[in-house]
Amino acid sequence: MPLFGKKDSGKKVRKETKDGCEKQPSIDEKYVIKELLGTGAFSEVRLCEHRETAQQYAVKIIDKKALKGKEDSLENEIRVLKRFSARRSDGTGVGIGPLPGQTDKPPRFAHPNIVQLLETFEDKSKVYLIMELVTGGELFDRIVEKGSYTERDASNLIRQVLEAVDYMHEQGVVHRDLKPENLLYYSPAEDSKIMISDFGLSKMEDSGFMATACGTPGYVAPEVLAQKPYGKAVDVWSIGVISYILLCGYPPFYDENDANLFAQILKGEFEFDSPYWDEISDSAKDFIRQLMCVNVERRFTCKQALAHPWISGNAASSKNIHGTVSEQLKKNFAKSRWKQAYHAATVIRQMQRMALSGGGCGGGAYGRSASRISNAAADGTAPAPAGSDQDQQQSGTGVVGQTDSSASSSK
């Protein structure tokens, strides 16, 4: 690295070795590029096959021209992914050694729940990332398709995410954009593991704290919105939000207006609405409160979360909650703004004029007015529990691609 600004003859890879960079065969000499799997703003993903082994991978093809001005972001993503990738028997894999100053430590290895980068190629117009092929689909899609789904299933999913993120944190990396769309099943198998993908916003925590506002609506931690220095704890908050959704099918915070949505997050106020949470265990609710704690010093770390009875013990209920959760997922994560990535700084500028403060752990009733809920539902941009008053104005929203209340009080 960096990949950019070098004159390459053909699609040549530059693979890190002890002696520096050495040129490798072109991507076309090593791989057969096949059908399109997906597209993004600056890239497309295609299936590719290793010519010698016939092993299939995914190749992310990035258009340099479209990426102009954002090269640092791609370089950062590649640098981060190299920390979690291992050399393979077919010659792929960037290979990982110890960090500088850690020559006495053994080489680091890939984590089973983190999508690996195998190698990189570059030509005059494009950058090619050979990635581990993940074929099981998105998290929410699989839950909807299942015939049975329990708290224990959700607990097992979150345990895998926590283990992977804990490993990332140990390596000094903060993901900064954990959300269901970035959690993929490795294969279509019923017992498939979960994989964390998309490290475009991830950051190596060199100084211990970061300040750039980034993320996706609804999953962003309060300290990011408050423009305070932040660190690994932002990932834990996001896992808390994901855990909440996995148990009810709708998000803990919602509003048609970004500034109002972020105001709710800053205060850390959320509800365990009835009837959607009536059958969910107290242990699950406590787990979520500990992860979605506005006070960073009191918020759980990944290791603490892994030790919670809902994850490590038998506290998670085995009651089938598929009907309720799948109905809410289909309703709330179809064309929702919750699937739109964006840069949080835009809304933060609006909030600089707002005197917002919040603290403590857990949620409390954040005073959703009837008119605000009604407007949000009618607009179709704010998720709302199906079957509620707002549901009557928001029917027919499509399928996923994603009152009385039992409220928790701020402490």
Long-range contacts (C-beta under 8 A, 24 or more apart in sequence): 1-75, 1-78, 1-79, 2-71, 2-75, 3-74, 3-75, 3-78, 3-120, 3-122, 3-127, 4-64, 4-71, 4-75, 4-122, 4-127, 6-122, 8-122, 8-123, 8-124, 10-123, 11-121, 11-122, 11-123, 11-126, 11-128, 12-121, 12-122, 12-123, 13-119, 13-120, 13-121, 13-122, 14-120, 14-122, 15-94, 15-119, 15-120, 16-82, 16-94, 16-95, 24-119, 26-121, 27-59, 27-121, 27-128, 27-130, 31-57, 31-59, 31-130, 33-59, 41-66, 42-66, 42-67, 42-70, 45-131, 47-133, 48-130, 50-90, 50-92, 52-90, 52-91, 53-90, 55-90, 56-133, 57-92, 57-118, 57-130, 57-131, 57-132, 57-133, 58-130, 58-131, 58-132, 58-133, 58-134, 59-128, 59-129, 59-130, 59-131, 60-128, 60-129, 60-131, 61-126, 61-127, 61-128, 62-126, 62-127, 62-128, 62-129, 63-125, 63-126, 64-124, 64-125, 64-126, 64-127, 65-125, 67-127, 73-200, 73-201, 74-127, 74-200, 76-202, 76-203, 76-204, 77-199, 77-200, 77-202, 78-117, 78-120, 78-129, 79-204, 80-173, 80-199, 80-202, 80-203, 80-204, 81-116, 81-117, 81-129, 81-199, 82-117, 83-108, 83-171, 83-173, 83-204, 84-108, 84-110, 84-111, 84-114, 84-116, 84-117, 84-167, 84-168, 84-171, 84-173, 85-110, 85-116, 85-117, 85-118, 86-110, 86-116, 88-118, 92-118, 92-119, 92-130, 93-118, 93-119, 94-118, 94-119, 94-120, 108-171, 111-163, 111-164, 111-167, 111-168, 112-193, 113-160, 113-161, 113-163, 113-164, 113-193, 113-194, 113-195, 113-196, 114-164, 114-167, 114-168, 114-195, 114-196, 115-184, 115-195, 115-196, 115-197, 132-195, 134-184, 134-185, 134-186, 134-187, 134-195, 134-197, 135-185, 135-186, 135-187, 135-188, 136-184, 136-185, 136-186, 136-187, 136-188, 136-189, 136-192, 137-184, 137-185, 137-188, 138-180, 138-181, 138-183, 138-184, 138-185, 138-400, 138-401, 138-402, 139-180, 139-181, 139-183, 139-184, 139-185, 139-194, 140-180, 140-329, 140-333, 140-400, 140-401, 140-402, 141-400, 141-401, 141-402, 142-185, 143-246, 143-322, 143-325, 143-326, 143-329, 144-326, 144-329, 144-330, 144-399, 144-400, 146-322, 146-326, 147-322, 148-320, 148-322, 149-320, 149-321, 149-322, 149-325, 149-326, 150-316, 150-317, 150-318, 150-319, 150-320, 150-321, 150-322, 151-247, 151-280, 151-281, 151-284, 151-310, 151-316, 151-317, 151-318, 151-319, 151-321, 152-316, 152-317, 152-318, 154-243, 154-246, 154-247, 154-284, 154-316, 155-284, 155-310, 155-311, 155-316, 157-183, 157-194, 157-246, 158-239, 158-242, 158-243, 158-246, 158-311, 159-306, 159-311, 160-193, 160-194, 161-194, 161-196, 161-239, 161-242, 162-239, 162-302, 162-305, 162-306, 162-311, 163-302, 163-306, 164-196, 165-196, 165-235, 165-236, 165-239, 165-302, 166-301, 166-302, 166-303, 166-306, 168-196, 168-202, 168-235, 169-232, 169-235, 169-301, 169-302, 172-204, 172-205, 172-206, 173-202, 173-203, 173-204, 173-205, 174-202, 174-203, 174-205, 174-210, 174-231, 174-232, 174-234, 174-235, 175-199, 175-201, 175-202, 175-235, 175-238, 176-201, 176-202, 176-203, 176-210, 176-214, 176-215, 176-234, 176-235, 177-201, 177-202, 177-214, 177-215, 177-216, 177-219, 177-238, 177-341, 178-219, 178-235, 178-238, 178-239, 178-242, 179-216, 179-219, 179-238, 179-242, 179-338, 180-242, 180-245, 180-333, 180-402, 181-339, 181-402, 183-242, 205-231, 205-232, 212-345, 213-343, 213-344, 213-345, 213-348, 214-343, 214-344, 214-345, 215-344, 216-338, 216-340, 216-341, 216-342, 217-258, 217-261, 217-337, 217-338, 217-340, 217-342, 218-251, 218-253, 218-254, 218-261, 218-265, 218-338, 220-262, 220-265, 220-344, 221-265, 222-265, 222-266, 222-267, 222-268, 222-294, 222-358, 223-296, 224-344, 225-262, 225-265, 225-266, 225-344, 225-347, 225-348, 225-351, 226-266, 227-348, 230-296, 232-301, 232-302, 233-296, 233-299, 233-301, 235-302, 236-291, 236-299, 236-300, 236-301, 236-302, 236-305, 237-291, 237-292, 237-299, 239-291, 239-302, 239-305, 240-288, 240-290, 240-291, 240-292, 241-292, 243-284, 243-287, 243-288, 243-291, 244-270, 244-288, 244-292, 245-329, 246-325, 247-277, 247-280, 247-284, 247-288, 247-321, 247-325, 248-273, 248-276, 248-277, 248-280, 248-324, 248-325, 248-328, 248-385, 249-276, 249-324, 249-325, 249-326, 249-327, 249-328, 249-329, 249-331, 249-332, 249-386, 250-276, 250-328, 250-331, 250-332, 250-383, 250-384, 250-385, 250-386, 251-332, 251-338, 251-383, 252-292, 252-363, 254-376, 254-382, 254-383, 254-384, 255-372, 255-376, 255-382, 256-372, 256-375, 256-376, 256-379, 256-381, 256-382, 258-346, 258-347, 258-350, 259-347, 259-350, 259-351, 259-354, 260-372, 261-382, 262-344, 262-347, 262-348, 262-351, 263-351, 263-354, 263-356, 264-366, 266-294, 266-356, 266-357, 266-358, 267-294, 267-356, 267-357, 267-358, 267-366, 268-292, 268-293, 268-294, 268-358, 268-359, 268-360, 268-361, 268-362, 268-363, 268-410, 269-358, 269-363, 269-364, 269-365, 269-366, 269-410, 270-362, 270-363, 270-364, 270-366, 270-408, 271-363, 271-364, 271-365, 271-366, 271-405, 271-406, 271-407, 271-408, 272-363, 272-405, 272-406, 272-407, 272-408, 273-385, 273-403, 273-405, 273-406, 274-403, 274-404, 274-405, 274-406, 276-324, 276-328, 276-385, 277-406, 278-406, 279-317, 279-319, 279-321, 280-317, 280-321, 281-310, 281-315, 281-316, 281-317, 283-308, 283-309, 283-310, 283-315, 283-316, 284-310, 284-315, 284-316, 284-317, 285-408, 286-310, 287-311, 289-361, 289-362, 289-363, 289-408, 290-361, 292-361, 292-362, 292-363, 293-360, 293-361, 293-362, 294-358, 294-359, 294-360, 294-361, 295-359, 295-360, 295-361, 298-361, 299-361, 327-386, 327-387, 328-385, 328-386, 329-400, 329-402, 330-397, 330-398, 330-399, 330-400, 331-383, 331-386, 331-391, 331-394, 331-397, 332-383, 332-384, 332-386, 332-397, 332-402, 333-383, 333-400, 333-401, 333-402, 334-397, 334-398, 334-399, 334-400, 334-401, 334-402, 335-380, 335-397, 335-398, 336-381, 336-382, 336-383, 336-402, 337-381, 337-382, 338-383, 338-402, 339-401, 339-402, 359-410, 360-410, 360-411, 361-410, 361-411, 362-408, 362-409, 362-410, 362-411, 363-407, 363-408, 363-410, 364-407, 364-408, 364-409, 364-410, 365-405, 365-407
